């Protein structure tokens, strides 16, 4: 089930954010502790974005946070991957009828790149890592409605 964010979801989404990043990208320079990440997500990222929550078994299992055309955060509980929750979150973001969706991915994150390409996103630019706090080469992806 996909639903809008509720304030009480914040702690669960913060935990998903940290767990997902560490499981999917163990090679990443995690610049902040899980506690710092939780504070960032709950105090900064979630309040200013439009957020959809994927719920499974009555609990948050993933989320997508969008600001205008930008997908700022898109994470799934590591134990809930490959259950079509990510696809459902992408569909929810597209249901607003945006003409364009954009996001950055780390170039080394091959599973995320494959997922987004499968959903019609295309790489349109590449960075050397100087533009993100992790110092990791990234790729700009875009999806345009037809």
N, C-alpha and C positions, 0 to 999 in steps of 0.2 A: 504494500500500500504506500502510495506517495501522498504526502500531505504538507501543508505549510508548517514552518517552524513555529514552535511555542517556546516561551521563555524557559520553561522547565526542561527543555531538551538540551540546553547549553552544556551542562556537565558531561552528558553522554556524547555529544558531538565533539567536545574537546578531547575526550578519551579516544574517540574514533580517529580524529585528526592525527594525534601522536602515534597511535598504534599502526595506522595505515602507512604513514610515512616511514616508520622504522621497518615495517615488514616488507614493503614494496621497494624501498631504496636503502638497504643497509650500507651501501657505499657512500651515501650522502653525508656531507659535513653538517650534522644536525647542530646548528648554531645555538639552539636554545634547549633548555631542559623541558621535559613534559609539563612541568608546572608553569614555566614561562609561556609555553605554547598555549596552555589552557587559558591563561590570562589574556593573551592576545586574541584568541578565537572568541572567547565569551565577552570581552570588554570592547573589542575593536571591530573584528571582522563580521560577526553575526548581526550586530545591531544596525549596521549600515547597508546590508545587502538584502536582496530578496532570496530567501532560503527555502528549499524544498528538502523534506526529510523522507528517507525510505525507511519504512517501519516493517519489522518482521517479528513475529511472535510477541507483539505488543510493545516492542522496544525499538528505539532508533538503531538502524543498521548501516546508515550512510547518509550523506547529505551533499547537496550542491548549492553553492552560494554564488549569486550573480549580481553584479553591479552594472547596469546598462547592458552593453554588449559583452562585458567581460565575465567569464567564469573565473571567479577568484579562488574558489576552493571546491574540490570535488573529491570526496574520500568515502571509501567503504570500509566497514569492519573487515579486517583480514579474513575472518572466518565466514564471511558472507559473499565473498567474490564468486563470480561465475554462477550467480543465481538470477540474473537479468535485472538486478536492482539498479546497476549503473545505467543500463539502457533505459529503464523507466525514468530515472532522474533526468537523463538527456531529453527524453520526450516531454517531460514536465517543463523543462526550461524552454523548449521550442513551442510549447502550447501557448505561450504569451505572444506568439507571432513575431519574434524579432527577425529582422532582415539579416542580421549578422550576429554570430557568436564568436568570441575570441578567447584563447587561453594560452598560457605558456606551459610547456612541459620540459623537463630535463631531457636532453638528447639521449642520455643513457637509459632512460626509462622506456625500454622497448615495449613492454606490455601495455603501458598507457598510450604510447604512440599508436600501436596497432589497434587498440580499442577505439580511439578517436578517429582514426582513418577508416575503420569499419563503419563508423557512424557519419561519414561524409566530411569530416574535417580534413583540411590539407595544410601541410607545412608551407608557410609563406615567408619565413625568415629564420635566421639562425644567429644566436649570440654566443660570445666567448665566455660568458659567466660574469663579466664585469658589471652587469646590470642587476644581479641578484645577490642576496647576502650569503648564499652558500658558495658562491664563486664557481658554480657548475654551469658548463655550456648548456644553453637552452634553445628551444625552438618555439616560434610563434605559430600557432595553428588557428585557422579560421574555418567557419562553416557559414555558408550563405544560403538563404532560403531560395527556392526556385520559383 
